[in-house]
Amino acid sequence: MAILGETMLHKNELLIRPMNFNDFDVMVKWLNDPKVLKYFEEQPMDLEKVKHKYGPRIDGNHYVKPCIVEYRNQPIGYMQYYEIQETELNTYGFTRNQNIFGIDQFIGETDLWGKGIGTEMIQMMLHYLRNKGATKVVLEVKNSNNRAISSYKKCGFKSIKDLSNNLTLMEWTPKPV
């Protein structure tokens, strides 16, 4: 597995690569799919909104690192990682950032839901973040998203806090090597 940003993460038929400007159209498609939006905390987005939100991230002018997940050489989903910012530390109940990262992800091709791809892509990202020195990785998930919660638990996440808007904060801590 290679380092993200320099090249990409690759395992079996899955590839996680940095998002680029050519990915805007597929993001518009996914961010207008009602099945995806049911679980992802976004409103439908047109091309201009996608460019406005994700352009600075692609350019490196934002703390969030955007990625596209490919399966069998086709884009199938989105993933991002970031160091938890000071404002979120208090919300989550952490006293200071001890190399705590956050991740968010979705599979935009809904016909691929329930096939274990999400679990594998999360495990790939956790391996990468552990190598970056992450002491914890956190994510927010809708309480109604049972499929995602099951996947996160398979990856070693534990529910640690109920948040507003029917969200749960889940945390992963790497096992000592």
C-alpha positions, 0 to 999 in steps of 0.5 A: 500500500502506497502513501496517499497524497504521494501516490495512492492506496491500493489493495486487491480491486480497490484504489483510494486516490486523491480527488482531482478536478475531473471527478466533479461530474461523478460527485454531482451524480452521487450528491444528487442520488436520494439513496446516498443523501439519505445517509450523507450529511449533504444537500443536493449539489450542482456542479458549481456547488461541488466546485466551490466545496471540493476545489479548495480541498483538491488545491490543498487550501483546506485541511480536509484531504478529499479522495475518490475510491475506485473499484475495478478501475471505476469511481464508486465512492468518496472518502476524506480524512483530516486532522480534527480541528480545535472547535471539534475537539470540545464537541467530541470531548477531547481535551487536545488534539493528540493526532486525532483524525476524522474520516467521512465516506460513502459509496456513491454506486448504490448497487455496490452497497452490502458487498464488503467494499466499504469495510475494506476501504475503511480498513485501508484508510485506517492502516494509512492513518495509523502509519501517519501516527494517528492515535485515534480516528473518529467519525460521525454516523446517522443512528439509522445507518445500520449498514455503515455502523455494522461496517465501522464495528467490523473495522474496530470502531466503538460508539462513544457519544451521542451527538445532535441530529441523530448522530453518533460519534464512533472512535477507533484506536489502533492496537499496539504493534 
